[in-house]
Amino acid sequence: MSEHQHRICVSIASSDGSLATCLAAAKRVEALADVIEIRLDSLDCPEVAVFLEELGKPLLFTNRPSWEGGAWRGAEEKRLDLLVEAVRQGAAYVDLELRAPGSSRARLLDALAGTPTKLVVSWHDFIGTPAASELAAVVEQMAASGAHIGKLVTTAHGFQEVLRVLSLQERARELGFPLIAFAMGRAGAISRLATLELGGFMTYAAADQASATAPGQLPVAVMRDIYSKLDGPAKVHRTTEDG
């Protein structure tokens, strides 16, 4: 995928714990998504294979534990079983928290060896945005973790915090490490759009206004519309310059 091509991941969680509901929601937005995230922790009886069989877009599987803002409250080993299964089934990406036990990361990295699946290592702050030095240290930990991609998401209460998160792309570029970085909340909504223009690897969107999986998440149709408006004049301008 081109460096300048927009990469939007639509995050899908089941509203009622049903696998059928989750799959139907994913199918409704498939045409608008570059990547679809399946939130396994939202399912009463989570499984992987049906999504890979029924959906044609690259899939990211996340099984977020309660201690990182998710719904999974079961054993860590069983949580990892589902992610390992996603790797074996050929998922494009799996997500694992930076705060997860070292044994969990080692197990997942072992499963990833020799496969095309990429590991996204994630870190969230649902309260605020730490100091720049702390955020830079998190990015450096991610780059040293063995993961292919980092995802750092904070909660912004003002534009200063938004800029602090977006500027992390400079450090990621120095490290040669693909980074997803934006902020949640009303103040952070703009960062979900801006991050791709500033070198971010990917951004996240909701299926629609009612099904956001994080504060400030925009519907994918809205994001596509904004990007199309941004791209349109630029293309016209280039054509004029070229004669």
BAFI-3210 file (N, C-alpha, C; in Angstrom, 3 decimals, decimal comma, padded with zeros to 6 digits):
// residues 243
n [1|2|3|4|5|6|7|8|9|10|11|12|13|14|15|16|17|18|19|20|21|22|23|24|25|26|27|28|29|30|31|32|33|34|35|36|37|38|39|40|41|42|43|44|45|46|47|48|49|50|51|52|53|54|55|56|57|58|59|60|61|62|63|64|65|66|67|68|69|70|71|72|73|74|75|76|77|78|79|80|81|82|83|84|85|86|87|88|89|90|91|92|93|94|95|96|97|98|99|100|101|102|103|104|105|106|107|108|109|110|111|112|113|114|115|116|117|118|119|120|121|122|123|124|125|126|127|128|129|130|131|132|133|134|135|136|137|138|139|140|141|142|143|144|145|146|147|148|149|150|151|152|153|154|155|156|157|158|159|160|161|162|163|164|165|166|167|168|169|170|171|172|173|174|175|176|177|178|179|180|181|182|183|184|185|186|187|188|189|190|191|192|193|194|195|196|197|198|199|200|201|202|203|204|205|206|207|208|209|210|211|212|213|214|215|216|217|218|219|220|221|222|223|224|225|226|227|228|229|230|231|232|233|234|235|236|237|238|239|240|241|242|243]
n.u [000,845|000,573|002,570|001,156|-001,445|-004,628|-005,126|-007,529|-008,811|-011,593|-013,247|-014,858|-017,260|-019,357|-022,699|-024,400|-023,099|-023,221|-021,930|-022,947|-024,108|-021,829|-020,423|-022,239|-022,203|-019,588|-019,626|-021,305|-019,730|-017,599|-016,852|-015,965|-013,764|-010,226|-008,915|-010,258|-011,047|-011,632|-013,205|-012,665|-013,109|-015,621|-017,410|-019,603|-019,086|-016,318|-014,739|-012,543|-012,246|-014,624|-014,809|-012,576|-013,250|-015,574|-015,133|-013,491|-011,528|-008,324|-007,793|-007,756|-007,238|-008,319|-008,189|-009,120|-008,178|-009,792|-008,207|-007,034|-009,002|-010,811|-013,178|-012,584|-012,403|-011,455|-009,117|-005,648|-004,208|-006,183|-007,104|-004,923|-004,892|-006,854|-005,763|-003,438|-004,638|-005,758|-003,446|-002,576|-004,655|-004,247|-004,594|-004,260|-003,274|-002,573|-003,372|-001,640|-001,282|001,137|001,524|000,975|001,751|005,180|005,481|003,227|003,662|005,976|005,004|003,199|004,866|006,432|004,519|004,044|006,322|007,669|005,270|002,877|001,506|001,215|002,321|000,702|001,582|000,115|-000,810|-002,603|-003,999|-006,538|-007,218|-005,639|-002,968|000,295|003,533|005,790|008,286|007,744|005,943|007,591|009,364|007,667|007,173|009,737|010,026|008,099|009,226|011,375|010,232|009,812|007,581|005,790|004,468|003,462|000,939|-000,231|-002,296|-003,875|-005,790|-007,067|-007,315|-007,029|-005,587|-002,824|-002,117|-002,954|-001,168|001,171|000,936|000,706|003,199|004,847|005,345|007,694|009,755|009,221|009,773|012,531|013,335|012,633|010,212|006,984|004,144|001,059|-000,692|-002,717|-005,277|-007,879|-011,273|-013,163|-011,464|-009,403|-010,348|-009,662|-007,099|-007,341|-007,836|-005,720|-003,414|-002,727|-001,824|000,517|002,333|001,450|000,802|-001,741|-005,241|-008,172|-011,655|-015,220|-017,983|-020,433|-022,227|-023,367|-021,951|-019,343|-016,174|-014,487|-013,918|-014,607|-014,255|-014,714|-017,296|-016,735|-017,680|-017,833|-015,126|-014,062|-015,362|-014,300|-011,561|-011,753|-012,511|-010,268|-008,360|-009,334|-009,101|-006,303|-005,516|-006,585|-005,108|-002,490|-002,806|-003,292|-000,851|000,766|000,068]
n.v [-001,187|002,210|004,833|007,158|006,478|006,323|004,574|003,037|001,597|-000,132|-000,511|-003,195|-004,220|-006,500|-005,675|-007,092|-009,303|-011,350|-013,428|-013,450|-010,893|-009,300|-010,125|-009,384|-006,603|-006,067|-006,832|-004,886|-002,607|-003,275|-002,480|000,107|-000,032|-000,340|-002,053|-004,348|-004,398|-006,922|-007,182|-009,429|-009,648|-008,663|-010,626|-013,271|-015,964|-016,242|-016,641|-017,257|-018,193|-017,923|-015,217|-014,799|-016,472|-015,307|-012,617|-010,312|-008,379|-007,327|-008,510|-007,530|-008,844|-008,372|-008,863|-007,509|-007,009|-006,428|-004,839|-003,108|-001,558|-003,146|-005,881|-008,455|-010,821|-013,204|-015,997|-015,338|-017,107|-018,313|-016,092|-015,479|-017,802|-017,413|-015,332|-016,537|-018,512|-016,882|-016,044|-018,521|-019,006|-017,168|-014,351|-010,833|-009,034|-009,037|-007,847|-006,905|-005,937|-003,618|-003,691|-006,296|-009,532|-010,601|-013,256|-013,714|-012,115|-013,338|-015,858|-015,211|-013,984|-016,163|-017,768|-016,162|-016,329|-016,872|-016,478|-014,461|-012,689|-009,678|-008,142|-005,885|-003,805|-002,450|000,507|002,275|005,233|006,099|008,273|010,656|012,502|011,681|013,212|014,422|013,136|010,738|009,550|009,264|007,392|005,196|004,659|003,907|001,582|000,019|-000,232|-001,809|-004,159|-006,294|-006,277|-005,506|-003,146|-000,194|000,984|003,771|005,385|008,077|010,101|013,175|016,499|018,990|021,091|021,093|018,569|016,951|017,697|016,814|014,032|013,555|014,424|012,335|010,821|011,710|010,657|007,955|007,710|008,179|005,880|004,013|002,703|001,666|003,506|003,868|006,562|008,566|010,612|010,082|011,189|014,322|016,526|015,178|014,204|015,328|014,413|011,821|012,008|013,631|012,163|010,319|011,960|012,767|010,770|008,553|005,068|003,886|004,597|004,624|003,887|004,138|001,900|003,173|006,072|005,220|003,075|003,332|002,292|003,564|006,683|009,602|008,460|008,452|007,964|005,685|006,393|009,164|009,819|008,887|010,623|013,113|012,729|012,351|014,875|016,319|015,167|015,681|018,566|018,718|016,946|018,171|020,533|019,579|018,559|020,899|022,238|020,531|021,086]
n.w [000,000|-000,844|000,583|000,829|000,644|002,103|005,085|006,631|009,463|010,401|013,352|014,839|017,082|018,789|019,466|021,066|021,977|020,220|017,673|015,091|014,869|015,009|012,709|010,702|011,006|010,265|007,590|006,523|006,399|004,902|002,301|002,674|004,280|004,820|006,446|008,793|012,146|014,421|017,382|019,549|022,252|022,626|022,151|023,126|022,680|021,417|018,228|015,442|012,749|011,161|010,467|008,853|006,788|005,752|005,187|003,018|003,318|004,759|008,056|011,466|014,573|017,837|021,294|023,777|027,125|030,345|031,954|030,193|029,201|027,798|027,272|027,989|030,528|031,243|031,600|031,027|029,407|027,820|026,506|024,898|023,384|021,413|019,882|018,931|017,393|015,437|014,118|013,080|011,332|009,387|009,697|008,997|010,884|014,418|017,673|020,564|023,903|025,155|027,847|028,476|029,926|029,765|028,996|027,474|025,218|024,248|023,580|021,530|019,625|018,974|017,704|015,505|013,973|010,794|009,506|007,623|009,214|011,065|014,071|016,140|018,651|021,456|023,365|025,756|027,166|029,115|030,560|030,366|028,772|028,885|029,720|027,166|027,189|028,499|026,721|024,469|025,485|025,682|022,970|022,216|023,742|022,480|019,913|020,529|021,234|019,548|018,025|014,960|014,431|016,137|018,413|019,844|022,001|023,500|025,838|025,039|026,319|025,418|022,803|023,017|024,008|021,946|019,889|021,068|020,959|018,185|017,322|017,898|015,700|014,579|016,206|015,835|013,119|013,140|014,428|012,586|012,749|012,252|013,231|014,880|016,002|017,897|019,485|021,880|022,615|022,497|021,908|020,729|018,313|015,811|015,486|014,662|012,007|011,077|011,599|009,563|007,537|008,588|008,629|010,030|010,514|010,396|010,908|013,028|012,740|013,329|012,678|012,390|013,652|016,040|016,979|017,991|019,234|020,886|022,646|020,753|018,302|014,838|012,353|009,661|007,106|007,262|007,585|005,165|003,420|004,149|003,567|000,810|-000,028|000,689|-000,980|-003,548|-004,519|-004,480|-006,457|-008,712|-008,711|-009,176|-011,739|-013,204|-012,901|-014,292|-016,840]
ca.u [000,000|001,358|002,747|000,194|-002,808|-005,251|-005,335|-008,528|-009,241|-012,905|-013,299|-016,175|-017,572|-020,745|-023,525|-025,162|-022,293|-023,461|-021,004|-023,693|-024,235|-020,505|-020,130|-023,123|-021,705|-018,363|-019,989|-021,929|-018,734|-016,436|-016,461|-015,351|-012,614|-008,985|-008,673|-011,358|-010,663|-012,648|-013,000|-013,056|-013,563|-017,032|-018,215|-019,863|-018,385|-015,449|-014,015|-011,784|-012,313|-015,771|-014,537|-011,632|-013,954|-016,679|-014,732|-012,402|-010,521|-007,375|-008,422|-006,976|-007,954|-007,984|-008,912|-008,682|-008,522|-010,432|-007,210|-006,649|-010,222|-011,619|-014,231|-012,130|-012,140|-011,071|-007,711|-004,723|-003,850|-007,281|-007,116|-003,867|-005,256|-007,608|-004,848|-002,588|-005,474|-005,856|-002,195|-002,586|-005,673|-003,814|-004,994|-003,262|-002,710|-003,106|-003,044|-001,304|-000,958|002,511|001,508|000,712|002,900|006,225|005,246|002,207|004,298|006,897|004,200|002,635|005,967|006,799|003,491|004,157|007,535|007,469|003,931|002,738|000,764|001,986|001,929|000,517|001,693|-000,706|-000,719|-003,689|-004,215|-007,936|-007,418|-004,999|-001,822|001,513|004,559|006,417|009,387|007,153|005,393|008,718|009,882|006,742|007,446|011,014|009,739|007,383|010,163|012,286|009,438|009,688|006,364|005,987|003,772|003,029|-000,306|-000,220|-003,519|-004,096|-006,993|-006,678|-008,229|-006,706|-004,804|-001,418|-001,957|-003,099|000,100|002,178|000,789|001,002|004,633|005,573|005,742|009,094|010,605|008,992|010,517|013,953|013,535|012,223|009,171|005,639|003,412|-000,304|-000,715|-003,748|-005,860|-009,313|-012,002|-013,585|-010,296|-008,521|-010,973|-008,921|-005,867|-007,663|-007,721|-004,415|-002,291|-002,313|-001,094|001,770|003,164|000,884|000,608|-003,159|-006,155|-009,315|-012,969|-016,387|-018,872|-021,410|-022,226|-023,851|-021,180|-017,937|-015,557|-013,636|-014,383|-014,119|-014,106|-015,588|-017,802|-015,867|-018,219|-017,441|-013,694|-013,871|-015,842|-013,323|-010,351|-012,027|-012,505|-008,871|-007,636|-009,842|-008,441|-004,873|-005,364|-006,859|-003,987|-001,368|-003,109|-003,113|000,578|001,368|-000,345]
ca.v [000,000|003,417|005,601|008,254|005,959|006,305|003,244|003,173|000,357|000,003|-001,369|-003,820|-004,947|-006,948|-004,913|-008,007|-010,481|-012,365|-013,499|-013,082|-009,437|-008,760|-010,417|-008,561|-005,226|-006,021|-006,903|-003,632|-001,554|-003,866|-001,713|001,370|-000,289|-000,927|-003,119|-004,474|-004,936|-007,720|-007,166|-010,730|-009,504|-008,272|-011,796|-014,243|-017,192|-015,764|-017,518|-016,512|-018,707|-017,458|-013,884|-014,951|-017,134|-014,506|-011,247|-010,271|-007,373|-007,725|-008,479|-007,346|-009,432|-007,804|-009,485|-006,539|-007,350|-005,363|-003,925|-002,154|-000,940|-004,078|-006,642|-009,806|-011,002|-014,597|-016,310|-014,807|-018,162|-018,472|-014,875|-015,648|-018,907|-016,870|-014,580|-017,524|-019,117|-015,911|-016,147|-019,799|-018,938|-016,247|-012,965|-009,843|-008,438|-009,296|-006,766|-007,301|-004,770|-003,493|-004,035|-007,725|-010,258|-010,946|-014,603|-013,627|-011,598|-014,360|-016,897|-014,709|-013,818|-017,508|-018,190|-015,312|-016,626|-017,545|-016,216|-013,079|-011,896|-008,637|-007,851|-004,501|-003,717|-001,272|001,154|003,238|006,006|006,516|009,408|011,861|012,367|011,896|014,119|014,010|012,204|009,436|008,997|008,842|006,157|004,127|004,335|003,188|000,230|-000,680|-000,551|-002,861|-005,286|-007,366|-006,055|-004,892|-001,865|000,283|001,750|004,546|006,188|008,740|010,923|014,585|017,485|020,262|020,932|020,807|017,124|016,391|017,920|015,978|012,672|013,535|014,633|011,078|010,251|012,055|009,666|006,675|007,735|008,018|004,479|003,146|001,872|002,124|003,870|004,395|007,451|009,608|010,814|009,897|012,316|015,381|017,293|014,333|013,709|015,791|013,636|010,589|012,350|014,216|011,231|009,708|012,963|013,038|009,570|007,451|003,823|003,560|005,225|003,764|004,495|003,351|001,483|004,248|006,968|004,562|001,874|003,638|001,464|004,428|008,073|010,445|007,695|008,965|006,944|005,511|007,129|010,559|009,925|008,733|011,839|014,181|012,452|012,556|016,317|016,753|014,659|016,219|019,792|018,486|016,294|019,189|021,454|018,927|018,450|022,229|022,529|019,683|021,565]
ca.w [000,000|-000,967|001,822|000,863|000,554|003,420|005,639|007,685|010,097|011,023|014,537|014,964|018,315|018,797|020,398|021,928|022,268|019,195|016,549|013,884|014,871|014,710|011,306|009,880|011,072|009,472|006,175|006,102|006,164|004,244|001,115|003,082|005,151|004,317|007,420|009,743|013,450|015,100|018,830|020,076|023,638|022,651|021,798|024,188|022,280|020,350|017,326|014,443|011,386|010,392|009,939|007,754|005,690|005,222|004,862|002,049|003,661|005,804|009,380|012,686|015,704|019,140|022,402|024,768|028,518|031,119|032,498|029,146|028,694|027,024|027,951|028,341|031,950|031,448|031,823|030,029|028,459|026,863|025,691|023,905|022,482|020,282|019,034|018,256|016,365|014,345|013,368|012,346|010,292|008,345|009,895|008,588|012,091|015,758|018,593|021,935|024,712|025,627|029,264|028,648|030,476|028,806|028,498|026,430|024,011|023,738|022,947|020,283|018,679|018,521|016,741|014,322|013,205|009,519|008,982|007,140|010,186|011,731|015,442|016,579|020,101|021,755|024,677|025,863|028,387|029,046|031,460|029,861|027,877|029,668|029,216|025,914|027,453|028,817|025,485|023,639|026,068|025,303|021,566|022,182|024,240|021,415|018,838|021,006|021,729|018,567|017,237|013,653|014,398|017,448|018,497|021,074|022,023|024,779|025,911|024,980|026,888|024,787|021,581|023,331|024,151|020,597|019,195|021,725|020,434|016,753|017,099|018,112|014,410|014,335|016,873|015,168|011,857|013,481|014,822|011,488|013,349|011,898|014,443|014,908|017,168|017,902|020,815|022,055|023,167|021,571|021,472|019,927|017,091|014,646|015,346|013,949|010,594|010,772|011,777|008,298|006,769|009,290|008,621|010,805|009,767|010,230|011,849|013,353|012,570|013,746|011,590|012,275|014,803|017,254|017,338|018,269|020,265|021,703|022,634|019,669|017,055|013,788|011,425|008,505|005,961|007,448|007,318|003,721|002,773|004,401|002,798|-000,614|-000,247|000,767|-002,139|-004,801|-004,973|-004,708|-007,750|-009,723|-008,695|-009,837|-013,158|-013,774|-012,966|-015,314|-018,139]
c.u [000,881|001,434|001,670|-001,249|-003,404|-005,527|-006,264|-008,943|-010,581|-013,005|-014,722|-016,275|-019,037|-021,540|-024,270|-024,403|-022,393|-022,426|-021,696|-023,841|-022,922|-020,166|-020,978|-022,642|-020,445|-018,675|-020,570|-020,900|-017,534|-015,941|-015,730|-014,049|-011,400|-008,621|-009,894|-010,821|-011,849|-012,314|-013,543|-013,594|-015,013|-017,969|-018,392|-019,126|-017,451|-014,822|-013,465|-012,141|-013,441|-015,521|-013,581|-012,278|-014,938|-016,282|-013,506|-011,316|-009,531|-008,011|-007,383|-007,804|-007,400|-008,829|-008,542|-009,121|-009,107|-009,413|-006,649|-007,897|-011,118|-012,610|-013,796|-011,778|-011,728|-009,572|-006,847|-004,375|-004,939|-007,407|-006,104|-004,179|-005,957|-006,715|-003,904|-003,366|-005,631|-004,599|-002,198|-003,569|-005,335|-004,298|-003,879|-002,525|-003,332|-002,592|-002,743|-000,831|000,514|002,611|001,228|001,949|003,915|006,029|004,203|002,821|005,227|006,134|003,663|003,724|006,433|005,806|003,608|005,324|007,207|006,100|003,870|002,026|001,681|001,431|001,859|000,609|001,063|-000,550|-001,753|-003,654|-005,619|-008,243|-006,845|-003,874|-000,561|002,472|005,225|007,514|008,853|006,594|006,505|009,309|008,986|006,994|008,740|010,855|009,036|008,348|011,103|011,563|009,393|008,447|006,702|005,471|003,409|001,715|-000,335|-001,394|-003,711|-005,466|-006,569|-007,758|-007,971|-005,774|-003,335|-001,170|-002,083|-001,776|001,207|002,142|001,184|002,497|005,455|005,988|007,189|010,026|010,449|009,761|012,013|014,277|013,242|011,108|007,794|004,798|002,015|-000,369|-001,772|-004,332|-007,361|-009,936|-012,333|-012,386|-009,402|-009,081|-010,188|-007,669|-006,102|-007,587|-006,299|-003,281|-001,807|-001,522|000,278|002,642|002,635|000,591|-000,859|-003,961|-007,372|-010,609|-014,043|-017,200|-019,917|-021,404|-022,557|-022,943|-019,697|-017,410|-014,605|-014,145|-013,770|-013,939|-015,148|-016,100|-016,931|-016,372|-017,833|-015,967|-013,403|-014,274|-014,837|-012,064|-010,572|-012,028|-011,084|-008,095|-008,047|-009,130|-006,962|-004,637|-005,599|-005,675|-002,780|-001,583|-002,891|-001,635|001,257|000,977|-001,529]
c.v [001,239|004,145|006,664|007,769|005,866|004,873|003,392|001,793|000,618|-001,015|-001,874|-004,592|-005,334|-006,188|-005,799|-009,278|-011,570|-012,291|-013,058|-011,577|-008,781|-008,949|-009,550|-007,109|-005,066|-006,036|-005,592|-002,551|-002,062|-003,027|-000,428|001,185|-000,761|-002,150|-003,163|-005,095|-005,688|-007,753|-008,460|-010,632|-009,066|-009,448|-012,732|-015,551|-016,856|-016,884|-016,680|-016,899|-018,108|-016,081|-013,950|-015,613|-016,204|-013,103|-011,246|-009,266|-007,914|-007,542|-008,331|-007,907|-008,876|-008,506|-008,714|-006,927|-006,154|-004,368|-002,951|-001,592|-001,846|-004,840|-008,043|-009,883|-012,437|-014,752|-015,770|-015,862|-018,346|-017,249|-014,990|-016,768|-018,374|-016,073|-015,503|-018,215|-018,176|-015,922|-017,402|-019,778|-017,921|-014,820|-012,023|-009,272|-009,043|-008,192|-007,356|-006,070|-004,777|-003,906|-005,525|-008,421|-010,613|-012,331|-014,613|-013,143|-012,639|-015,465|-016,444|-014,504|-015,164|-018,013|-017,413|-015,668|-017,398|-017,346|-014,783|-012,155|-010,909|-008,390|-006,345|-004,506|-002,393|-000,789|002,260|003,960|006,597|007,729|010,699|011,545|012,666|012,892|013,540|012,975|010,809|008,769|008,499|007,534|004,969|003,702|003,532|001,765|-000,598|-001,135|-001,690|-004,147|-006,492|-007,245|-005,376|-003,455|-001,474|001,021|002,442|005,517|006,762|009,427|012,382|015,474|018,878|020,048|020,622|019,309|016,419|016,518|017,040|014,553|012,610|013,670|013,375|010,421|010,592|011,019|008,308|006,602|007,547|006,563|003,513|002,204|002,417|002,342|004,380|005,273|008,523|009,690|010,601|011,176|013,353|016,150|016,489|013,888|014,101|014,955|012,323|010,794|012,777|013,194|010,611|010,678|013,245|011,800|008,412|006,230|003,570|004,403|004,335|004,556|003,566|002,949|002,555|005,040|006,258|003,436|002,142|002,754|002,256|005,858|008,877|009,736|008,163|007,833|006,872|006,289|008,609|010,739|009,807|010,008|012,978|013,957|012,678|014,040|016,872|016,350|015,349|017,464|019,596|017,870|017,288|020,130|020,862|018,872|019,800|022,574|021,747|020,105|020,813]
c.w [000,000|000,368|001,960|000,742|001,948|003,864|006,839|008,176|010,784|012,149|014,754|016,283|018,281|019,858|021,387|022,279|021,221|018,077|015,264|013,764|014,476|013,239|010,384|009,850|010,231|007,977|005,670|005,763|005,363|003,064|001,475|003,855|004,364|005,155|008,324|011,033|014,042|016,581|019,424|021,493|023,744|022,420|022,983|023,933|021,119|019,525|016,191|013,015|010,562|009,780|008,745|006,544|004,993|004,758|003,957|002,352|004,692|007,176|010,482|013,833|017,013|020,199|023,667|026,178|029,251|031,660|031,456|028,469|027,872|027,878|028,356|029,822|032,281|031,659|030,682|028,977|027,399|025,957|024,565|022,917|021,233|019,342|018,271|017,140|015,170|013,484|012,505|011,176|009,206|008,477|009,448|009,790|013,340|016,666|019,972|022,686|025,147|027,088|029,508|029,223|029,395|028,209|027,388|025,122|023,395|023,012|021,588|019,229|018,140|017,472|015,436|013,422|011,928|008,906|008,449|008,128|010,902|013,137|015,674|018,098|020,516|023,199|024,722|027,198|028,282|029,924|030,883|028,899|028,677|029,011|027,974|026,137|027,763|027,559|024,565|024,158|025,727|023,865|021,447|022,706|023,169|020,323|019,224|021,370|020,799|017,710|015,916|013,606|015,829|017,343|019,854|021,027|023,421|024,753|025,976|025,572|026,330|023,619|021,858|023,417|022,805|019,845|019,766|021,167|018,959|016,479|017,319|016,796|014,062|014,952|016,217|013,850|012,100|013,794|013,668|011,899|012,984|013,154|014,121|016,155|016,983|019,301|020,788|022,607|022,108|021,035|020,532|018,598|015,847|014,414|014,606|012,432|010,245|010,790|010,475|007,426|007,363|009,410|009,420|009,950|009,453|011,207|012,006|013,220|013,099|012,524|011,326|013,576|016,115|017,748|017,551|019,386|021,143|021,605|021,485|018,344|016,044|012,909|010,176|007,295|006,042|007,111|005,828|002,983|002,948|003,578|001,306|-000,947|-000,182|-000,478|-003,429|-005,290|-005,278|-006,075|-008,878|-009,854|-009,424|-011,333|-013,861|-013,928|-014,067|-016,719|-018,674]
res [m|s|e|h|q|h|r|i|c|v|s|i|a|s|s|d|g|s|l|a|t|c|l|a|a|a|k|r|v|e|a|l|a|d|v|i|e|i|r|l|d|s|l|d|c|p|e|v|a|v|f|l|e|e|l|g|k|p|l|l|f|t|n|r|p|s|w|e|g|g|a|w|r|g|a|e|e|k|r|l|d|l|l|v|e|a|v|r|q|g|a|a|y|v|d|l|e|l|r|a|p|g|s|s|r|a|r|l|l|d|a|l|a|g|t|p|t|k|l|v|v|s|w|h|d|f|i|g|t|p|a|a|s|e|l|a|a|v|v|e|q|m|a|a|s|g|a|h|i|g|k|l|v|t|t|a|h|g|f|q|e|v|l|r|v|l|s|l|q|e|r|a|r|e|l|g|f|p|l|i|a|f|a|m|g|r|a|g|a|i|s|r|l|a|t|l|e|l|g|g|f|m|t|y|a|a|a|d|q|a|s|a|t|a|p|g|q|l|p|v|a|v|m|r|d|i|y|s|k|l|d|g|p|a|k|v|h|r|t|t|e|d|g]
***
